[in-house]
Amino acid sequence: MSFNFKDSNFYNENTILDISMIVDWNKKRRKYNFDKLPLTAIISLDKNLLSRKVRFVSKKAKGLVGNNYIINNNFMYASNFGNGAPALIGHLEELRCLGVENFIFIGLGGSLIFNESRNNSFILKNTFSTSGCTTLYSMKDSFKPIKNEWYNNLKSKLNLAETIGWSTDAPFRETPSLLNYYREKKVTHVDMESASIYAFSEFYKLNAMCIIVSADDLTNNRWTPPQNVDKLNNIINSIITICSKT
């Protein structure tokens, strides 16, 4: 019999290993080269999505997994921390403990709907989950960001349409019946991270926005790879530029 999350006190219990313990341990070992991180973290999957010019003038944050750059007093960029929700949420836990309160994720997604143009980008206003990581933060199966002044200001500056997503831990188990199930829920894109970010931010009452860029295609229940990777990278770089100036 599996653990009963619903009827237990799990979500109100203190965790045995708290991220603050790891952070304090790292500070004692002088692992970090900073005292506190900026309030906002822009998160994507590769350091090269941040322009070389910005990387050159930014301070590289040492002691964190992956490639992390302190762009200025207000923004940092986090990347190369690993694939999928578990790696991402472990990283976000550490960033949160080190002072980050706002999270902007820019990722790639597979398009599920015929009328979604490739290389378009969208804000995820709601994300369904078949990701095990989200269960440790909430019993819900779908998640929304906190739509407050921070979210609305960022949405206005990005000027992107909103859409509905779905996150999964197992991209190689995307069967036709599963894709059709989420299409009936008006889902347009599938990714691996966004639901966990919204579950994490809801649990800690933090700001978050997930932006998805259409990359590969699953509209015919057949995988079609991205057609122009350089264009995708340029789109993400442009979004990062806008976000870091908000």
C-alpha positions as CSV (number, residue, x, y, z in Angstrom):
1,M,0.0,0.0,0.0
2,S,1.4,3.4,-1.0
3,F,1.7,6.3,1.5
4,N,-1.6,8.2,2.1
5,F,-0.8,11.8,1.3
6,K,-4.4,12.9,1.4
7,D,-5.3,11.7,4.9
8,S,-1.9,12.3,6.6
9,N,-0.4,15.5,8.0
10,F,2.4,15.3,5.5
11,Y,2.0,18.8,4.0
12,N,2.1,20.4,7.4
13,E,5.1,18.5,8.8
14,N,8.6,19.8,9.0
15,T,11.1,18.0,6.8
16,I,14.0,16.1,8.3
17,L,16.5,17.4,5.9
18,D,15.8,21.1,5.3
19,I,17.6,23.0,2.5
20,S,18.7,25.6,5.1
21,M,20.9,22.9,6.6
22,I,22.7,22.3,3.3
23,V,23.0,26.1,2.8
24,D,24.5,26.6,6.3
25,W,26.9,23.8,5.7
26,N,28.0,25.3,2.4
27,K,28.4,28.7,4.0
28,K,30.6,27.2,6.7
29,R,32.8,25.7,4.0
30,R,32.8,29.1,2.2
31,K,31.5,27.4,-0.9
32,Y,29.5,30.5,-2.1
33,N,31.1,33.6,-3.4
34,F,28.1,35.8,-2.6
35,D,26.2,36.7,0.6
36,K,22.7,36.7,-0.9
37,L,21.1,36.2,-4.3
38,P,18.9,38.7,-6.2
39,L,15.1,38.6,-5.7
40,T,14.4,37.2,-9.2
41,A,15.8,34.2,-10.9
42,I,15.4,33.7,-14.6
43,I,15.7,30.0,-15.3
44,S,16.4,28.1,-18.5
45,L,18.2,25.0,-19.6
46,D,21.5,26.2,-21.0
47,K,23.9,28.9,-20.1
48,N,24.3,29.7,-23.8
49,L,20.8,31.0,-24.0
50,L,22.0,34.0,-22.0
51,S,24.0,36.2,-24.3
52,R,27.7,36.0,-24.2
53,K,27.9,39.7,-23.6
54,V,25.7,39.5,-20.5
55,R,27.6,36.4,-19.2
56,F,30.9,38.3,-19.6
57,V,29.8,41.3,-17.5
58,S,27.9,39.2,-14.9
59,K,29.3,37.6,-11.8
60,K,29.3,33.8,-11.9
61,A,27.7,32.5,-8.7
62,K,29.9,29.8,-7.3
63,G,28.8,27.0,-5.1
64,L,25.6,26.3,-6.9
65,V,24.9,23.3,-9.3
66,G,25.1,24.3,-12.9
67,N,25.9,27.7,-14.4
68,N,24.5,30.6,-12.5
69,Y,25.1,34.3,-13.2
70,I,24.3,37.3,-11.0
71,I,23.2,39.8,-13.8
72,N,22.7,42.7,-11.4
73,N,21.2,43.5,-8.0
74,N,17.7,42.4,-9.1
75,F,18.2,39.4,-11.4
76,M,20.2,36.2,-11.7
77,Y,20.2,33.5,-14.4
78,A,20.2,29.8,-13.6
79,S,20.9,27.0,-16.0
80,N,22.6,23.6,-16.6
81,F,21.3,22.2,-13.3
82,G,20.1,18.9,-14.7
83,N,17.0,17.6,-16.6
84,G,13.5,17.3,-15.3
85,A,11.5,18.4,-12.3
86,P,13.6,16.7,-9.5
87,A,16.8,18.4,-10.6
88,L,15.1,21.8,-11.1
89,I,13.2,21.8,-7.8
90,G,16.3,20.8,-5.8
91,H,18.0,23.9,-7.4
92,L,15.0,26.2,-6.7
93,E,15.0,25.1,-3.1
94,E,18.5,26.3,-2.7
95,L,17.9,29.5,-4.6
96,R,14.9,30.2,-2.4
97,C,16.9,29.7,0.8
98,L,19.5,32.1,-0.6
99,G,17.1,35.0,-1.1
100,V,15.2,34.4,-4.4
101,E,11.5,35.1,-4.2
102,N,10.5,35.4,-7.9
103,F,11.0,32.6,-10.5
104,I,10.7,33.0,-14.2
105,F,11.1,29.7,-16.2
106,I,11.6,29.7,-19.9
107,G,11.5,26.3,-21.4
108,L,10.8,24.3,-24.6
109,G,7.6,22.3,-25.1
110,G,6.1,19.9,-27.5
111,S,3.1,21.2,-29.3
112,L,-0.1,19.0,-29.1
113,I,-2.6,21.1,-31.1
114,F,-2.7,21.5,-34.8
115,N,-3.3,25.3,-34.9
116,E,-0.3,26.1,-32.6
117,S,2.5,27.6,-34.8
118,R,6.0,26.3,-34.1
119,N,8.5,28.7,-32.5
120,N,5.7,30.7,-30.8
121,S,6.0,31.4,-27.1
122,F,3.3,31.4,-24.5
123,I,2.8,32.0,-20.8
124,L,1.4,29.0,-19.0
125,K,-1.7,30.1,-17.0
126,N,-2.4,26.6,-15.8
127,T,-0.4,23.3,-15.9
128,F,-1.6,19.7,-15.4
129,S,0.8,17.3,-13.8
130,T,1.8,13.6,-14.1
131,S,5.0,14.5,-12.4
132,G,5.8,12.7,-9.2
133,C,7.8,15.7,-7.8
134,T,4.6,17.8,-7.6
135,T,3.0,15.2,-5.3
136,L,5.5,16.1,-2.5
137,Y,4.3,19.7,-2.6
138,S,0.6,19.3,-3.3
139,M,-2.1,16.7,-3.9
140,K,-3.6,18.7,-6.7
141,D,-3.2,17.5,-10.4
142,S,-3.1,21.0,-11.9
143,F,-1.4,24.2,-10.8
144,K,-1.8,28.0,-11.5
145,P,0.6,30.8,-10.7
146,I,-0.3,33.5,-8.2
147,K,-1.7,36.2,-10.5
148,N,-0.7,39.3,-8.5
149,E,0.9,42.7,-9.5
150,W,4.3,41.0,-10.1
151,Y,2.7,38.5,-12.5
152,N,0.5,41.0,-14.3
153,N,3.4,43.5,-14.8
154,L,5.6,40.9,-16.3
155,K,2.8,39.5,-18.5
156,S,2.2,43.0,-19.8
157,K,5.8,43.6,-20.7
158,L,6.2,40.2,-22.4
159,N,3.0,40.7,-24.3
160,L,2.5,36.9,-24.8
161,A,-0.7,34.9,-25.1
162,E,-1.6,32.5,-22.2
163,T,-2.1,28.8,-22.7
164,I,-2.5,25.6,-20.8
165,G,0.3,23.0,-20.4
166,W,1.0,19.6,-19.0
167,S,4.1,18.3,-17.4
168,T,5.4,14.8,-17.3
169,D,8.4,13.0,-15.8
170,A,8.4,10.4,-18.5
171,P,8.5,11.9,-22.0
172,F,9.0,8.4,-23.5
173,R,5.6,7.3,-22.2
174,E,3.5,9.8,-24.0
175,T,1.0,7.5,-25.6
176,P,-1.9,8.5,-27.9
177,S,-4.5,8.0,-25.2
178,L,-2.6,10.2,-22.8
179,L,-2.1,12.9,-25.3
180,N,-5.8,12.9,-26.3
181,Y,-6.8,13.0,-22.7
182,Y,-4.9,16.3,-22.2
183,R,-6.0,17.7,-25.5
184,E,-9.6,17.4,-24.3
185,K,-8.6,19.6,-21.3
186,K,-7.4,22.3,-23.8
187,V,-3.7,21.6,-23.3
188,T,-1.5,22.9,-26.1
189,H,2.0,22.0,-24.9
190,V,3.8,19.3,-22.9
191,D,7.0,19.8,-21.0
192,M,8.9,18.4,-18.0
193,E,9.2,21.3,-15.5
194,S,6.4,23.8,-15.3
195,A,3.9,22.0,-13.1
196,S,6.6,21.4,-10.5
197,I,7.6,25.1,-10.5
198,Y,4.0,26.2,-9.9
199,A,3.5,23.5,-7.2
200,F,6.7,24.7,-5.5
201,S,5.8,28.4,-5.7
202,E,2.3,27.7,-4.4
203,F,3.7,25.7,-1.5
204,Y,6.1,28.5,-0.4
205,K,3.8,31.4,-1.6
206,L,6.3,32.7,-4.0
207,N,6.0,34.4,-7.4
208,A,6.4,32.3,-10.5
209,M,5.8,32.4,-14.2
210,C,6.5,29.7,-16.7
211,I,7.0,30.5,-20.4
212,I,6.9,27.8,-23.0
213,V,8.4,28.0,-26.5
214,S,7.0,25.6,-29.1
215,A,9.8,23.3,-30.2
216,D,9.0,19.8,-31.3
217,D,5.7,18.6,-32.6
218,L,3.3,15.9,-31.4
219,T,0.1,17.0,-33.2
220,N,-0.2,13.9,-35.3
221,N,0.6,11.5,-32.5
222,R,4.0,11.3,-34.2
223,W,7.1,13.1,-33.1
224,T,8.6,15.8,-35.3
225,P,11.9,17.4,-34.1
226,P,12.5,21.1,-34.0
227,Q,13.0,22.6,-37.4
228,N,15.2,25.6,-36.5
229,V,17.1,25.3,-33.2
230,D,18.9,28.6,-33.8
231,K,15.6,30.4,-34.1
232,L,14.4,28.8,-30.9
233,N,17.5,29.9,-29.1
234,N,17.1,33.5,-30.4
235,I,13.5,33.6,-29.2
236,I,14.5,32.4,-25.7
237,N,17.4,34.9,-25.6
238,S,15.0,37.7,-26.5
239,I,12.6,36.7,-23.7
240,I,15.4,36.6,-21.2
241,T,16.4,40.1,-22.2
242,I,12.9,41.4,-21.7
243,C,12.6,39.7,-18.3
244,S,15.9,40.9,-17.0
245,K,14.8,44.5,-17.6
246,T,11.5,44.4,-15.8
